[in-house]
Amino acid sequence: MGKMLWALVLVVLWNSTVWALTPKCRALDANDGALILEIANRSASKCTAMLSTAMKKRRCGHAARGKKVEYMSQYDHAGVQGKLTTVTCGAAELPKCTAVDVKTKATLAEVAQKSSSRCAALLAKEIKKERCTKHGKKIVYRTRFQQPGAKGKRVALVCK
């Protein structure tokens, strides 16, 4: 019974020693240095990836798309320096503009752009590239915008 207890004590001590020796990486508040999150992993790169993923889950749950979260990383790993890290919540989607054929109501082209005027210009260029097969051909379409305040209009394009 004494040998079994001794073996159990050794296993418990070994496990706690191994856990204590596993290097950790931390996310600290960029403003005041307060601890936000801590992860233990032997690999610094895996620890960084896990930290970034965990920060996205923790800080981006209810945040708007495109919001940036900053934190300072800190490492116990030998030779790895901490740095200011920025994580973007979700992918910021650009508003789209669409060209719809007046007769068939089919979508001719779609372009994503922040500016509605730039989006309309890119849309016309895309339609010329795709639909202009012969000189003098007339293409009539209606534009639709997702950009706030931009109104769609009817456009007649003549191929050159």
C-alpha positions as CSV (number, residue, x, y, z in Angstrom):
1,M,0.0,0.0,0.0
2,G,2.9,2.4,0.7
3,K,4.4,1.9,-2.7
4,M,1.1,2.6,-4.4
5,L,0.7,5.8,-2.4
6,W,4.2,6.8,-3.3
7,A,3.5,6.2,-7.0
8,L,0.3,8.2,-6.8
9,V,2.2,11.1,-5.2
10,L,4.8,11.0,-7.9
11,V,2.2,11.0,-10.7
12,V,0.4,14.0,-9.1
13,L,3.7,15.9,-8.7
14,W,4.8,15.1,-12.2
15,N,1.6,16.3,-13.7
16,S,1.6,19.6,-11.7
17,T,5.3,20.1,-12.6
18,V,4.6,19.6,-16.3
19,W,1.7,22.0,-16.3
20,A,3.8,24.6,-14.5
21,L,6.6,24.2,-17.0
22,T,4.2,24.7,-20.0
23,P,4.9,28.2,-21.4
24,K,1.9,30.5,-21.6
25,C,0.8,33.4,-23.8
26,R,-1.4,36.1,-22.6
27,A,-3.6,38.8,-24.0
28,L,-3.3,42.0,-22.0
29,D,-5.5,45.1,-22.3
30,A,-3.7,47.6,-24.6
31,N,-4.7,50.5,-22.4
32,D,-4.0,49.4,-18.8
33,G,-2.2,46.1,-19.1
34,A,-4.9,44.1,-17.3
35,L,-5.0,40.4,-18.0
36,I,-7.8,39.4,-20.4
37,L,-6.9,35.9,-21.4
38,E,-4.2,33.3,-20.8
39,I,-3.4,30.1,-22.8
40,A,-0.8,27.4,-22.2
41,N,0.9,25.6,-25.1
42,R,4.4,24.5,-25.8
43,S,4.4,26.0,-29.3
44,A,4.5,29.8,-29.5
45,S,2.9,29.8,-32.9
46,K,0.0,27.6,-31.8
47,C,-0.4,29.6,-28.6
48,T,-0.6,32.8,-30.7
49,A,-3.2,31.2,-33.0
50,M,-5.3,29.9,-30.1
51,L,-5.0,33.3,-28.4
52,S,-6.2,35.2,-31.5
53,T,-9.2,32.8,-31.9
54,A,-10.1,33.0,-28.3
55,M,-9.9,36.8,-28.4
56,K,-12.2,36.9,-31.4
57,K,-14.7,34.7,-29.6
58,R,-14.6,36.7,-26.4
59,R,-14.6,40.3,-27.8
60,C,-16.4,39.9,-31.2
61,G,-19.5,38.1,-30.0
62,H,-21.8,41.1,-30.1
63,A,-19.5,43.6,-31.9
64,A,-20.3,45.1,-35.3
65,R,-18.6,43.7,-38.4
66,G,-15.3,45.4,-39.1
67,K,-14.7,46.5,-35.4
68,K,-11.1,46.3,-34.4
69,V,-10.0,44.9,-31.1
70,E,-6.5,45.6,-29.8
71,Y,-4.6,43.8,-27.2
72,M,-1.0,43.4,-26.1
73,S,0.4,39.9,-26.4
74,Q,2.9,38.6,-23.8
75,Y,4.8,35.2,-23.9
76,D,6.7,32.9,-21.5
77,H,8.2,31.2,-24.5
78,A,12.0,31.7,-24.9
79,G,12.9,34.3,-27.5
80,V,9.4,35.4,-28.4
81,Q,8.5,39.1,-27.9
82,G,5.0,40.4,-27.2
83,K,3.5,43.0,-29.5
84,L,0.4,45.1,-30.0
85,T,-2.1,42.9,-31.9
86,T,-5.2,44.0,-33.8
87,V,-8.0,41.6,-34.5
88,T,-10.9,42.5,-36.9
89,C,-14.3,41.2,-35.9
90,G,-15.9,39.5,-38.9
91,A,-15.3,40.6,-42.5
92,A,-16.3,44.1,-43.3
93,E,-18.5,43.7,-46.4
94,L,-18.6,46.5,-49.0
95,P,-22.0,47.6,-50.3
96,K,-22.9,46.3,-53.7
97,C,-24.4,47.8,-56.8
98,T,-26.2,45.6,-59.3
99,A,-27.2,46.0,-63.0
100,V,-30.5,44.4,-63.9
101,D,-31.7,44.0,-67.5
102,V,-34.8,46.1,-68.1
103,K,-36.5,43.5,-70.3
104,T,-35.6,40.2,-68.7
105,K,-35.1,41.3,-65.1
106,A,-31.9,39.2,-65.1
107,T,-28.8,40.3,-63.2
108,L,-26.2,41.5,-65.7
109,A,-23.4,42.3,-63.3
110,E,-22.6,43.0,-59.7
111,V,-19.8,45.1,-58.2
112,A,-18.8,45.8,-54.5
113,Q,-17.5,49.3,-53.8
114,K,-17.9,51.8,-50.9
115,S,-18.7,54.8,-53.2
116,S,-21.9,54.7,-55.2
117,S,-20.5,56.7,-58.1
118,R,-17.3,54.6,-58.3
119,C,-19.5,51.5,-58.1
120,A,-21.7,52.7,-61.1
121,A,-18.5,53.4,-63.2
122,L,-17.1,49.9,-62.4
123,L,-20.5,48.4,-63.2
124,A,-20.6,50.0,-66.6
125,K,-17.1,48.8,-67.3
126,E,-18.0,45.3,-66.3
127,I,-21.1,45.3,-68.6
128,K,-19.1,46.6,-71.5
129,K,-16.5,43.8,-71.0
130,E,-19.1,41.1,-70.7
131,R,-22.0,42.2,-73.0
132,C,-20.5,44.3,-75.8
133,T,-20.1,41.8,-78.7
134,K,-20.6,44.1,-81.6
135,H,-20.2,47.8,-82.5
136,G,-23.4,49.9,-81.9
137,K,-25.2,47.3,-79.7
138,K,-27.4,49.1,-77.1
139,I,-27.7,47.6,-73.6
140,V,-30.3,49.0,-71.3
141,Y,-30.2,48.2,-67.6
142,R,-31.4,49.6,-64.2
143,T,-28.9,50.1,-61.4
144,R,-29.6,49.1,-57.8
145,F,-27.5,50.3,-54.9
146,Q,-26.9,49.1,-51.4
147,Q,-25.1,52.3,-50.6
148,P,-27.2,54.5,-48.3
149,G,-28.7,57.5,-50.1
150,A,-27.9,56.3,-53.6
151,K,-30.8,55.9,-56.0
152,G,-31.0,53.5,-58.8
153,K,-31.6,54.8,-62.3
154,R,-32.1,53.5,-65.9
155,V,-28.9,53.4,-68.0
156,A,-28.6,53.0,-71.7
157,L,-25.1,51.9,-72.8
158,V,-23.9,51.9,-76.5
159,C,-21.0,49.6,-77.3
160,K,-18.1,51.1,-79.2
